[in-house]
Amino acid sequence: MGGGNLIKDVTAFPYFLRVPINFSKSLLLAPKIPSLAVVGLLAAQFLILQSIEGTEPKCFLNVERPHYSTSLSENQNIDAIKLNITSICNVSQKYTQLSASIQKIQNNREIKAYSFVNQRRSPTTKSPNGASFRELFGPCRKGISAAYRGTAKGYVYLENGKKLAVEGNSGKFVAAGCLIGAQ
């Protein structure tokens, strides 16, 4: 059984004759193209297609709903409405620069309760495609409810030199038990 050749009976014309045909194991198992060459060809094809199609850079803002910050209250004794924003891209970014605001409903109108102008954040080495804005808050008076929404608009500056416009909001207005006064 451990021989180098395989012998297989094959029925030939006429059907009643059986003719033995020898197949060499090494011939059957040997690749026609060396595996290293196949890997190289696949890599070259991938690189060529990447350069032709390219990944079109896309970025967006995840604007969370404004909320009363219990951590600021407990750790720094500050009553505040906090706004968290993250810029997320499908490619690496240098930084994100934006202006944001916390909007509120007052007398059945949407007004700007607090503004954050020209805020700039860089991504971390752990997450090169995203930058987080976690220190945006407006002082408020606890015990008085108001409905808030977050908005943001700005640019993401990518590692490849491109600049992409981004904007977003937190959606519908949501009530929080703290009122931001006039800024």
N, C-alpha and C positions, 0 to 999 in steps of 0.2 A: 504493500500500500504506500510506502514512503518513497516510491520511485519518482524520478524526474519527469516522467511522461504519463499522460492520461490516455487511456485507450477507450474509445467509445464506439459502439456498434451503430452504424448508420444504415438504414435501409435505403438501397439504391434501386434504380430501375433495372431489371424487373423486380417487383416487390418481394419476391421470394428469396432474393439473394441478399446476404448480409456481408458488407465489406467493412473491415476495421480501418478507422482513420486515427492517426496519432496527432494529438495536440500537445505541444510543449507547455508545461506549467509556467515557465518563465516568460514565454511569449504571451500567454493570456494575462498574466499579472503585471507585466511591465507597462508603465505608462508610456504613451506615445510622445507626450510632451513632459519635460521635467516639471515637477510640482513647483519648484521655485520660479520657473518661468510663468506658470499659470498665475501664481500670486502676484508677480510683478505686472502681468498684463491686466489683472483685475484692479490693482492699485492705480495703474496708469489710466485706465478707463474711468475710474472714480474721479481722479484729479481733473481729467479733461472735461468730464460732465459738470463737475463743480465750477470750473472756471467759465464754462459756457453759460450754464444756467445761473450759477451763483446763488447764494442765499440772500434774498432781499431782506434788508434789515427792517424789523418791525418793533415798535415800542408802544406801550400803553401805560396809563396811570391807574393804579388801584387806589381810589379815594374811599377810605372807610368812613362810616357815619360818625359825625361828631358825638362825643359822649362825655359825661361827667367823669373826671379822672380821680379815681379813688387812690391811686398811687401818689399823685401829687398832693392830695389832701393828707394822706397818712404820713408820707415821708418828708414833705416840705411845708405842711400846713397851708397849702394854697388851694382855694376853691377855683376850679377852672374847667372849661370845656376844651377837650383835647381833640385834635385832628391828626390822624395817621395817614400817610400817603407813601406809596411805593411805586417807583418807576421800574418797569420790567421790559426787557428786550430779549430778542432771540439771538443777539450777538453781544460781545463785550462793549461796555460803555466806559468813557472817561469820567463823566459826571452828568448829573441832571440839575438844571436850574429852572426854578419855577416861582410863580407867584400864586398864592392860595388865599382862600378866605373861608370864613364860617358865615353862612347866610342864616338869617332868622326871619320868621314871620312876625310882623308887627303891624297892627291895624289893617289886617288882611293884605299886607304888601310884603314882598320879599325885599329885605334890606341887608346890607353888609354889616355884620355884627363885629367882625374882627378880621384884619388883613395881615398877611405875611408876604412881604415883597422881596423879590430876588433871593430866594432861599436856594442854597447850593449844597448838594451832597454827592459824595463819591461812593462807588460800590466798594464792598470789602473784597479782599483777595479770595475769600471763601465763596462769594457770590458776585462774580465780575459782571453779570448781566443785569443786576438790580441795585437801585439806590433807595434807601429808606429815610423818610422824614418822620421822626418820632417825637420831636421836641416842639411841635406846634400847638400852642394852647392860648386861650383867651381867658383872663380872670373873670369870675362871675360871682353873683350873689346867690348863695344856696337857699333853697326853699321856695323860689319862684320859678315856675316852669315856663319853658319856651321851646318852640320847635326849630330844629337846626338842620342844615344840610352843608356839606363841604364841597368846595369847588377848587379846581387847580388848572393852571395853564402854563406852559413853558416849553423848554427844549431839552432834548437828550443829545449830548455830544458823544459820539461813538469813537472807539479806538481807531477806526479806519479813517477818521477825519470828517465823516458826515455829521450833519446836524438835523435831527428830526423833531418836528413840532408834535407836542402831546397835550391833551387836555382831558379832563374828566370830572365827574361829580359823584357824590355818594348816593344819588337817587332821590327818593322822596324825603320830605322833612320828617324828622323823628323827634319826639319830645324828650327833654332832659330836665331834671329838677334843679336847674341853676340858670340864672339870667345874666347874660353878658350885657353890660351897660354900654353907653356911648364910648366909642374909642377916641 
